């Protein structure tokens, strides 16, 4: 089962991100969005970017002064691609972890959890929420979970596209 899940996750990530690269214009937009949400809370915080994909959000958090960004993704493809970017750009305060947040044990307490657009893929929501709460630094810690609405235009387009495009 684990091997099949890995294959599906990895192939899905390749299909989503194979032609994409980190983009300075998109990172700038990410930073503006994060500043509007978190104001000055990011500076010196420890942030988890779960299911980081390309890593745009991780880099945006770093650029906004996060002390450390822990980027977690279950796709080896995404991990390898982002590790290469981190190495090429000599970035020290982004730690990349390959794994599922349901299984990963975090060594430190977290100020901000960023879960963007993957909530509908999480198999055990109560365990997921419990893991987040166990890792909070204190009552000021924040988890922002960006969820797509059921029957939203985005969901309808993706489901329609998946009928014709196979990863």
N, C-alpha and C positions, 0 to 999 in steps of 0.2 A: 504494500500500500504506500509506504513512504517513497519508494522509488518511482511509482507512478505519479504521485503528487509532485515530486521534484521535476519530473519530465514535463508535466503539464504547466507548472509554474514557470519553468525555464523557457519553454517554447512560447508561452503566452508573452513573457517579457521580451523575448526576441522579436516577436511580431509587433509589439507595441513600440519598441525603442531602437530597432536595428538601424534606422535611418536618422535618428535624432541624436544630437549632441548637446552638451550644455551650451546655453545660449546667453550671452551677456545681456541682451535686451530683455529676455524672459526673466533672468535672475533679477534685473532691476525692477521689473513689474512685481515679482515675488516679494522683493524687499519692501516696496511701497505698500503692498497689501499687508505684509506682516507688521509693519510699523503702524498701520491704521488699526490693527487688531490689538497688538500687544503694547503699543506705545514704547516706553523705555524698559519694559520688563525683560527683554531679551538680553540686554547687556549683562555679562558675567553669569548668565544662566547655563544650566546643563539641559540640553534639548535632545529629545528623541524624535527622529524623523523616521516613522515606520512605513515600510514599503516605499522606499525613496525613489524607485524608478531610475531616472537619469541622475538625480542628485541636485536638481535646481534649487529645491527648497532648502536642502542641507547647506549649500553654499550661501544662499541668501541669509540664513540664520547666522552662519559664521561671519559673513560680511557685516552683519548688524551687531556684532560684538559678543556673541555667545562664547562662553568660556570653553565649552566643548559641545560638539554635536555628535550624537551617536546615531548613525544611519544604519537601519536594519532593513534587510530585504531577503526574501526567501528564494530569490532567483540568483543562481551562480553567475549567470550572464550579466545581470545588473551589477553585482558585487565586483566582478572582474573589471568591467568597463569603468566603474566609478573609482576603484582602487588605482587603475591606470591614470585616471585624471588627477587624483590626489597626489600620486607620485610625481607626475610630470610637472605639476604646479607647486610642488614642495609645501603642501598644506599639512600642518601638524595637528590641528585641533578638531579634525573630523575622524572619528573612529568608525570603521565599517564592520558590521557583523552580518554574516550570512545566517539566516534563521527565521523561524516563525516566532512572532511575539508571544505565542502561547507556550513556547518551549524555552525561549531565551531567558536567562537569569541575568539581571543587570547588577553590576558591582556597586553602583552608586545611586544616590537618590536624585530624582529628576525634578526639574522645575517646570518644564514644558514638554508635553507630548503632542506631536503633530501627526495626525492620522488623516491623510488626505485622499479621499475617493476610493478607499478599499474596504470600507466597513462592511459592505454587502458580501465580501468574500470570506469574512471571518466565520469559522465554523462554530465556535463556542463563545458567544458574546459574553456570557456571565464570567467565564474564566478570563477572557480578554480584559474586561473592566476590572476584575479583581486583581489581575497582574499589574495593571496601571496603578491602581490605588496603593498597592503594596510598595511601589517604587516612588511614590510621591515624597518629595523632600519635606513638605509641611502643608499646612492648610492653604497656603498661597499658590501651591502648584496648580498647573492648569493642563487640561487635556482638551484640545480642540479636535473634534471628530467631524470631518466634513463628509456628509452623507448625501448621496444622490437620492432624490425622491422617487418612489415607485411611480412608474408611468410618466416620468418626466420626459421632456423632449430628448435629453441626452440618453436616457435608458432606451427609449424607443429606437433611436438612430443606431445605437450600438447593437441592440438585439436584431434589428433588421439587417445590419451589415454582417453580422455573424452568420446569417443564413447563407450568405454568398461568399464570404471570405473565411478561409480556414487558416489557422495558424499552425 
